[in-house]
Amino acid sequence: MDRRGVAVRLRSGDAAHVQCARTEIESVDTTVGRRLFVAYLACAVTLTVAGFIGSVGSGLGPALRWTASLITVLALVAGLGLHRPARKLPWLLLLASVVAGTSGAVVFAWYLKAGEPPYPSGADALWLASLGIQLTGVTLLVNGFSWRRDPAGILDTMIVTVGLGLGVWLLFLRDLLDPAMSPAARLVTIAYPLGDLLLLATAIRLSISAARRSPAFVMLTASLVVQSSADFVGAWQISQGVNNLSLAPAFALSAMLLGGAALHPSMARFAVVSQRPGGQATPLRVALIGSMCLLSPVLLIIEGITGDGRVDWLAASLCCVVVFLLVIARMVGLVRTVHHQAAELEALAYLDSLTGIPNRRAWDAELRRRLAVARRHGEVLVVGIIDIDHFKCYNDMFGHPAGDQLLRDASTAWQAQLRPEDLIARYGGEEFGLIMHCRLRDAAIVMDRLRDATPEGQTFSAGLALWTGQESPDQLTARADAALYAAKRDGRDRFTVTGDPGRTDLVTDFLAVHAVSSD
């Protein structure tokens, strides 16, 4: 069905028809997009191959670049219309950068036709604006250089950028700066390689980000690398006074790769972040950072050998200092990440995965610690063991997911009834442990509150034991457990207590009243 038939369904207003129509529109758009992408790919390959096999040598270089730019503009417009990405602004900026760059080429051709072009000129302004717009668009595609989102990725990008910056300075930028240049000319001369360096850094930022490696992602990254590399080669040729290698095919390839990224259906999901964590010290990333750390001294050695003893020690020293500081910051970040992960693992080791409250390991450790504190300060302490009545039957009747939910709801409800200094932990299965810093009488009042808060109309049996002041954790827990089984033998839905045998005058009347169910 074509779009006319789909439009009829949309006007009908029926929900099922509308949903079906939308699905068919997406299917039609996907089919058209794939056909356009295949046709565009064939055109891109033809133009690029034609440029590399000699058409540029016949004076068709500018025509090749303009043709590639025009096709790229059409591809960007078609991609935005067909795939309708959720974030259109980055792609619109990339479109604007291609238009600005093409306009700069047109202005430069006009200058050439009129005579010797000035430097800097209006064409330079358009080309530099194109670089800035392109950088902004690509940056927005990966959610920006947000320090909070990915500090490790930004540090790695900065390390690579500074290392490559020294190479750019030593290889050709230093030679391009003529002392006789005007301030504007010097500024523009520096701005071109600086913009290309930032462009290459953006490509590196893309490659180490957590974005999914879709075909659009690969083509856009390749476009940035080809463009910045071609600009660097062109600047080096100018600094050496040679023009042996025509770069028009490379610039055409870069433009065509950008258009291909816009036409491919995966461009709509370009900014979607994958599930893999960012900032990992992968072998490739470690090799990249290590090579950038070694680049400064290696370039310094090469310059000392080939430069008749003339070494730009100031630039090399500043680059080394900055790179080392960034590496130190990166190491500090890695150490903090390791400490944070270790703390999280330790916390998880002491938490029950089902209920989120402390587990048996945490119970044992905390009971030992609290008994030591109580012994040192002469405090009272009560331990309780709770067992949900007939939990196996509940599981058999309603299923294990319902049983798990009961455990979660019960632990949440009981925890809300306790004081901050009290502890409830999952002791095992449907059993829970309590540590309360109070008298036995107050602990019984707390147990009544817990019985009232038990969800789903369920009941529990429990045993309470008052610490004698000399017992070990195991002995105290064993007495509470014995009291629990006494409550079960007496018919469940109750709690029994056991006090300090040496202080029976304080607990005898209490036991007589509260050793039975609080009906």
C-alpha positions in Angstrom: 0.0 0.0 0.0 1.3 3.5 -0.8 1.1 6.6 1.3 -2.3 7.6 -0.2 -3.9 4.4 1.0 -2.3 4.9 4.4 -3.6 8.4 4.6 -7.2 7.1 4.2 -6.7 4.9 7.2 -5.3 7.7 9.3 -8.3 9.9 8.5 -10.7 7.1 9.6 -9.7 7.7 13.2 -10.0 4.1 14.3 -7.2 3.2 16.7 -6.4 -0.1 15.1 -6.4 1.5 11.7 -4.1 4.3 12.9 -1.6 1.9 14.4 -1.6 -0.3 11.3 -1.2 2.8 9.1 1.8 4.0 11.1 3.4 0.6 10.9 2.9 0.6 7.1 4.4 4.1 6.8 7.4 3.0 8.7 7.7 0.0 6.5 7.5 2.1 3.3 10.0 4.6 4.7 12.4 1.8 5.6 12.2 0.3 2.1 12.7 3.6 0.4 15.5 4.5 2.7 17.3 1.3 1.9 17.0 1.8 -1.8 18.2 5.3 -1.6 21.2 4.2 0.5 22.2 1.5 -2.0 21.9 4.0 -4.9 23.8 6.6 -2.9 26.5 4.1 -2.1 27.0 3.2 -5.7 27.2 6.9 -6.6 29.7 7.5 -3.8 32.0 4.7 -4.9 31.9 5.8 -8.5 32.8 9.4 -7.7 35.6 8.4 -5.3 37.1 5.9 -7.6 36.9 8.3 -10.5 38.8 10.9 -8.5 41.5 8.5 -7.4 42.2 7.1 -10.9 43.0 10.4 -12.5 40.0 12.6 -13.1 41.4 15.2 -10.7 44.5 15.4 -12.7 42.5 16.7 -15.6 41.2 19.7 -13.7 38.0 18.2 -12.4 39.0 18.4 -8.7 36.8 21.3 -7.7 33.9 19.9 -9.8 34.3 16.5 -7.9 34.2 18.2 -4.5 31.2 20.3 -5.4 29.4 17.3 -6.8 30.1 15.3 -3.7 29.0 18.2 -1.5 25.7 18.6 -3.4 25.0 14.9 -3.2 25.8 15.0 0.5 23.4 17.9 1.2 20.6 16.0 -0.6 21.5 12.8 1.4 21.3 14.7 4.7 17.9 16.3 3.8 16.6 12.9 2.6 17.9 11.1 5.8 16.2 13.7 8.1 12.9 13.3 6.2 12.9 9.6 6.0 14.3 8.4 9.3 13.1 11.3 11.5 15.7 11.0 14.3 14.6 12.0 17.8 17.4 14.5 17.9 17.4 16.5 14.7 19.6 19.4 15.8 22.9 17.6 15.4 22.1 16.5 11.9 20.8 19.9 11.0 24.1 21.4 12.1 26.0 18.8 10.0 23.9 19.9 7.1 24.7 23.5 7.8 28.4 22.7 8.0 28.4 21.1 4.5 26.5 24.1 3.1 28.9 26.5 4.7 31.9 24.6 3.4 30.5 24.4 -0.1 29.8 28.1 0.0 33.4 28.8 1.0 34.6 26.8 -2.0 32.3 28.8 -4.3 33.6 32.1 -2.8 37.2 30.9 -3.2 36.6 30.0 -6.9 35.2 33.5 -7.4 38.4 35.0 -5.9 40.5 32.8 -8.2 38.5 33.9 -11.2 38.9 37.6 -10.2 42.7 37.2 -9.6 44.9 36.5 -6.6 42.7 35.6 -3.6 43.4 37.6 -0.4 44.5 35.9 2.8 42.5 35.7 4.9 39.3 36.0 2.8 35.6 35.5 3.1 36.2 31.9 2.0 38.3 31.3 5.1 35.6 32.7 7.3 33.1 30.2 5.7 35.4 27.3 6.0 36.2 28.0 9.6 32.5 28.4 10.4 31.9 25.1 8.7 34.5 23.4 11.0 32.9 25.0 14.1 29.4 24.0 13.2 30.5 20.5 12.3 32.3 20.1 15.7 29.2 21.3 17.5 26.9 18.9 15.7 29.1 15.8 16.2 29.6 16.7 19.9 25.8 16.9 20.4 25.4 13.4 18.8 27.4 11.8 21.7 25.6 13.9 24.4 28.4 16.5 24.5 31.6 16.6 26.4 29.8 16.2 29.7 32.3 15.7 32.5 29.6 14.0 34.7 28.6 11.5 32.0 32.1 10.3 31.0 35.1 12.0 32.8 37.4 9.1 31.7 36.5 9.5 28.1 37.1 13.2 28.2 40.5 12.8 29.9 41.5 10.2 27.3 40.4 12.5 24.5 42.4 15.4 26.0 45.5 13.2 26.3 45.3 12.2 22.7 44.6 15.7 21.6 47.6 17.2 23.4 49.9 14.5 22.1 48.8 15.0 18.5 48.9 18.7 19.0 52.7 18.6 19.5 53.1 16.6 16.3 51.0 19.1 14.4 53.1 21.9 15.7 56.5 20.3 15.0 55.6 18.9 11.6 54.1 21.8 9.8 52.3 24.5 11.9 55.5 26.0 13.2 56.8 26.3 9.6 53.5 27.9 8.4 53.8 30.8 10.7 55.7 33.5 8.8 56.9 36.4 11.0 55.8 38.8 8.3 52.1 37.7 8.5 49.5 40.0 9.8 47.8 39.1 13.1 44.6 38.0 11.3 46.6 35.8 8.9 48.5 34.2 11.8 45.2 33.6 13.6 43.6 31.9 10.6 46.7 29.9 9.9 46.6 28.5 13.5 42.8 28.1 13.4 42.8 25.6 10.5 45.0 22.9 12.0 43.5 23.5 15.4 40.1 22.9 14.0 41.2 19.8 12.3 42.9 18.6 15.5 39.6 19.1 17.4 37.8 17.3 14.6 40.2 14.3 15.0 39.7 14.5 18.8 36.0 14.4 18.2 36.4 11.2 16.1 38.4 9.7 18.9 35.8 10.8 21.4 33.2 9.0 19.3 35.3 5.8 19.1 35.7 5.6 22.9 32.1 6.6 23.8 29.4 4.3 24.9 27.3 4.8 21.7 26.3 1.8 19.7 28.6 0.9 16.8 25.9 1.2 14.1 26.7 1.6 10.4 25.9 5.3 10.6 28.3 5.6 13.6 31.1 3.9 11.6 30.6 6.0 8.5 30.4 9.3 10.5 33.6 8.5 12.4 35.4 7.5 9.2 34.3 10.8 7.6 35.8 12.8 10.4 39.1 10.8 10.3 39.4 11.1 6.5 38.6 14.8 6.5 41.0 15.8 9.3 43.7 13.5 7.9 43.3 15.1 4.4 43.5 18.6 5.9 46.7 17.7 7.8 48.3 16.3 4.7 47.3 19.5 2.8 48.8 21.7 5.5 52.0 19.6 5.5 52.3 20.0 1.7 51.9 23.8 2.0 54.6 23.9 4.8 57.0 21.9 2.6 56.2 23.9 -0.6 55.0 20.9 -2.5 51.7 19.9 -4.1 52.3 16.3 -5.3 49.2 14.8 -3.9 45.7 15.9 -4.9 43.4 15.7 -1.9 40.0 16.3 -3.7 39.1 12.6 -3.8 39.8 12.4 0.0 37.5 15.3 0.7 34.9 13.9 -1.6 35.1 10.5 0.2 34.7 12.3 3.5 31.6 14.1 2.3 30.1 11.0 0.8 30.6 9.1 4.1 28.8 11.8 6.0 25.9 11.5 3.5 25.9 7.8 3.8 25.7 8.0 7.6 22.6 10.3 7.2 20.9 8.0 4.7 21.4 4.8 6.6 18.3 3.8 8.8 20.6 3.5 11.9 21.1 7.3 12.0 17.8 7.5 13.9 19.3 5.6 16.8 22.7 7.1 16.6 22.7 8.8 20.0 21.4 5.7 21.8 23.8 4.6 24.5 24.7 0.9 24.7 24.6 -1.1 27.9 28.3 -1.5 28.1 29.9 0.8 30.7 32.0 3.7 29.5 35.5 4.5 30.6 36.8 1.0 30.6 40.6 0.6 30.3 40.4 -1.7 27.3 43.7 -2.8 25.6 43.1 -0.5 22.7 42.5 2.5 24.9 45.6 1.7 27.0 47.7 1.4 23.8 46.3 4.7 22.6 47.1 6.6 25.8 50.5 4.9 26.1 51.4 5.9 22.5 50.4 9.5 23.2 52.6 9.6 26.3 55.5 8.3 24.3 54.9 10.6 21.3 56.3 13.7 22.9 59.8 12.3 23.8 59.9 10.4 20.5 59.2 13.5 18.5 61.8 15.3 20.6 64.4 12.7 19.8 63.5 12.7 16.0 63.8 16.5 15.9 67.1 16.4 17.7 68.5 13.9 15.2 67.1 15.5 12.0 67.0 19.1 12.9 70.7 19.9 13.1 70.5 20.1 16.8 67.7 22.7 16.8 65.1 21.4 19.2 61.8 23.1 20.2 62.3 22.2 23.8 59.7 24.6 25.1 56.8 23.1 23.1 57.9 19.5 23.9 58.3 20.3 27.6 54.9 21.9 27.9 53.2 19.0 26.1 54.9 16.5 28.3 53.8 18.3 31.5 50.2 18.6 30.3 50.1 14.9 29.2 51.6 13.7 32.5 49.1 15.8 34.5 46.2 14.4 32.5 47.5 10.9 33.0 47.8 11.4 36.7 44.2 12.7 36.7 43.2 9.6 34.8 45.0 7.3 37.3 43.2 9.1 40.2 39.9 8.5 38.4 40.7 4.8 37.9 41.7 4.4 41.6 38.5 6.1 42.7 36.5 3.9 40.4 38.1 0.8 41.9 37.5 2.0 45.4 33.8 2.8 44.6 33.3 -0.6 43.0 34.9 -2.3 45.9 32.6 -0.5 48.3 29.6 -1.4 46.2 30.7 -5.1 46.2 31.2 -5.0 49.9 27.8 -3.5 50.4 26.2 -6.1 48.2 28.0 -8.9 50.1 26.1 -7.7 53.2 22.7 -7.2 51.6 20.0 -9.7 50.8 19.4 -9.6 47.1 15.7 -10.3 47.4 14.6 -8.0 50.2 17.4 -5.4 50.1 17.9 -5.6 53.9 21.0 -6.9 55.6 21.7 -10.6 55.1 22.9 -13.4 57.5 26.6 -12.3 57.0 25.7 -8.8 58.1 23.7 -10.1 61.0 26.6 -12.2 62.3 29.0 -9.3 62.0 26.7 -6.7 63.5 25.7 -8.9 66.4 29.3 -9.4 67.4 30.0 -5.7 67.1 26.9 -4.7 69.1 27.5 -7.2 71.8 31.1 -5.8 72.2 29.7 -2.3 72.5 27.0 -3.4 75.0 29.6 -5.2 77.1 31.8 -2.2 77.2 29.1 0.3 78.1 26.8 -2.0 80.2 23.9 -1.7 77.8 20.9 -4.0 77.4 20.3 -5.9 74.1 17.5 -8.1 72.9 17.7 -10.5 70.0 14.6 -11.8 68.2 14.0 -14.5 65.5 10.9 -14.2 63.4 9.5 -17.0 61.2 6.5 -16.4 58.9 3.9 -19.0 59.6 3.1 -21.6 56.9 5.2 -19.9 54.3 5.7 -23.1 52.3 1.9 -23.5 52.0 1.7 -19.9 50.9 4.3 -20.6 48.2 2.5 -23.7 47.0 -0.8 -21.9 46.8 0.2 -18.6 45.2 3.5 -19.4 43.6 7.1 -18.5 44.3 6.9 -15.0 42.9 4.1 -14.2 45.3 6.2 -15.7 48.1 9.1 -13.5 47.2 6.9 -10.5 47.1 5.5 -11.4 50.6 9.1 -11.5 51.9 9.9 -8.1 50.4 6.7 -6.5 51.6 7.1 -7.9 55.1 10.7 -6.8 55.5 9.7 -3.3 54.3 6.8 -3.1 56.6 8.7 -4.4 59.6 11.7 -2.1 59.0 9.3 0.9 59.0 8.3 0.0 62.6 11.8 -0.1 64.0 14.0 2.6 65.3 17.0 3.7 63.2 19.4 2.1 65.7 17.6 -1.3 65.5 18.5 -3.9 62.9 16.4 -6.4 61.0 18.1 -8.9 58.7 17.1 -11.8 56.6 18.3 -14.8 58.7 17.5 -17.4 56.1 14.5 -18.5 54.1 11.4 -17.0 55.7 13.3 -16.3 59.0 14.3 -12.8 60.0 16.6 -11.6 62.8 16.2 -8.6 65.1 18.7 -6.7 67.2 17.1 -4.2 69.5 18.7 -1.9 72.1 15.9 -1.9 74.7 14.4 -3.7 77.6 12.6 -6.9 77.1 9.3 -5.3 77.9 9.8 -2.7 75.1 10.9 -5.4 72.7 7.6 -7.1 73.2 5.7 -3.9 72.4 7.8 -3.7 69.2 6.8 -7.3 68.3 3.1 -6.4 68.7 3.6 -3.6 66.2 5.4 -5.9 63.8 2.5 -8.4 64.0 0.0 -5.7 63.1 2.1 -4.5 60.2 2.6 -8.0 58.6 1.1 -7.8 55.1 -1.4 -10.1 53.3 -3.0 -11.1 56.6 -0.1 -13.4 57.3 1.1 -14.2 60.8 4.5 -15.1 62.3 6.0 -16.8 65.2 8.9 -15.3 67.1 11.3 -15.8 69.9 13.0 -13.0 72.0 16.1 -13.4 74.2 17.6 -10.8 76.5 21.3 -10.8 76.6 22.8 -11.9 79.9 25.9 -9.8 79.6 28.2 -12.8 79.3 26.8 -14.9 76.4 28.5 -15.3 73.1 26.6 -14.4 69.9 25.9 -18.0 69.2 24.6 -18.7 72.7 22.3 -15.7 72.6 21.0 -16.6 69.2 20.4 -20.2 70.3 18.2 -19.0 73.2 16.1 -16.8 70.8 15.8 -19.7 68.4 14.6 -22.0 71.2 12.0 -19.4 72.2 10.9 -19.3 68.5 10.3 -23.1 68.5 8.5 -22.8 71.7 6.1 -20.3 70.1 5.6 -22.8 67.2 4.8 -25.6 69.5 2.3 -23.5 71.3 0.2 -23.0 68.1 2.1 -20.3 66.1 0.9 -16.7 65.6 2.6 -15.6 68.8 6.0 -14.9 70.3 7.7 -16.2 73.4 10.4 -14.5 75.4 13.3 -15.6 77.5 15.0 -13.2 79.9 18.2 -13.1 81.9 18.1 -16.0 84.4 20.0 -13.9 86.9 17.4 -11.2 86.8 14.1 -13.1 87.1 12.7 -10.6 89.6 12.5 -8.1 86.7 11.0 -10.4 84.1 8.8 -13.0 85.9 5.5 -11.0 85.8 6.3 -9.9 82.3 6.8 -13.5 81.1 3.5 -14.5 82.6 1.6 -11.9 80.7 3.4 -11.9 77.3 4.4 -15.6 76.8 1.1 -16.2 75.1 -0.5 -14.9 71.9 -1.6 -11.3 72.1 -5.1 -11.9 70.8 
